[in-house]
C-alpha cells in the first residue's frame, strides 16, 4: 500500500487505520495473490497488483456509505488492477479476443483438476483471454462458485460458463512452457557472501549512493545511510543464511530457513534496489526460489 495519504489526517490515525484494514483483509491476501499472480504470469508482479488492490480498496472503502461484501469487492478491484498491469506491459495486445457469452453448461467433470490447476505454470494462464483466465483461476484454483465468480467479475452466469468452457479447452491443448534459465550475477554472489559474513561495512560499500529499499508491508527507505538500518535488523536475528537465487526470472537471495526472497537490482556492479518480501510469506508458497549454483 503506497498511495499518498491525505495530509489533513494525523499520521498516527492513518497508521492505525491502515493497520486495521490490513488485519481485516489478512485472510484474503493469499487468495488475492494466487489470483493476481496467475492473471499477470508472475508471483512478484502479482504481489505488486495485490499491493495496488489493497491501496485502492483502503481509500475507496472509507468513502462508501454501505460497506460491500469484502471478498467479491476486492477481487473485482484486483481484476481491474491486473488488467491495468497487462495494458502497461503489453499495450498493443488486445486483452480479449472474443466475447464469452454462449450459455454452456458447467459440467463438474470438465474441471481442470484443482491440484493440476494450482501447479500449472503461471505462464500457461497468460495464453488465455483475460475473461477465460479469470474464470478458470477463480473456479479451478480458488474453488469459487459460479455465482461468486459472476459477482466478482460482474459477468452473467452464462458468460462465466462460456469462459470456463473455452478456457479449460484451451489449457488442455497448450504445450508446457519452456523454462528459461537465468544466471545470477557475480555481484549477487559477492553480496550474499558479505551478508552471510555479517560484514556490514563491506555490504554498504556495495550500494549506490541513492539505493532504494522496500521491505513490503513494513518500510521504504532511500540512500545508503537510511538503508544501512536494514542490515542492523538482520544482524539482530540469528540463524539465517542468504543464498543466491532466481524467482520469476529475477535475481536475488533466498533467505534460509524461512524461504522468503529478496529481489536485487544491479547497476554497474552495485546494488541499486532491494525489495525484501520477508513479510509476504505466501509469495513463495507455490513458486520456490531456484537456488543458484
Secondary structure as GFF3:
##gff-version 3
##sequence-region A 1 293
A	DSSP	alpha_helix	11	40	.	.	.	ID=ss1
A	DSSP	alpha_helix	43	61	.	.	.	ID=ss2
A	DSSP	alpha_helix	70	89	.	.	.	ID=ss3
A	DSSP	three_ten_helix	108	110	.	.	.	ID=ss4
A	DSSP	alpha_helix	114	119	.	.	.	ID=ss5
A	DSSP	alpha_helix	122	125	.	.	.	ID=ss6
A	DSSP	alpha_helix	130	136	.	.	.	ID=ss7
A	DSSP	pi_helix	137	141	.	.	.	ID=ss8
A	DSSP	alpha_helix	146	153	.	.	.	ID=ss9
A	DSSP	alpha_helix	157	173	.	.	.	ID=ss10
A	DSSP	alpha_helix	186	196	.	.	.	ID=ss11
A	DSSP	alpha_helix	200	205	.	.	.	ID=ss12
A	DSSP	beta_strand	207	215	.	.	.	ID=ss13
A	DSSP	beta_strand	219	222	.	.	.	ID=ss14
A	DSSP	alpha_helix	224	235	.	.	.	ID=ss15
A	DSSP	beta_strand	241	247	.	.	.	ID=ss16
A	DSSP	beta_strand	250	256	.	.	.	ID=ss17
A	DSSP	beta_strand	260	267	.	.	.	ID=ss18
A	DSSP	beta_strand	270	276	.	.	.	ID=ss19
A	DSSP	three_ten_helix	281	284	.	.	.	ID=ss20
A	DSSP	beta_strand	290	291	.	.	.	ID=ss21
###
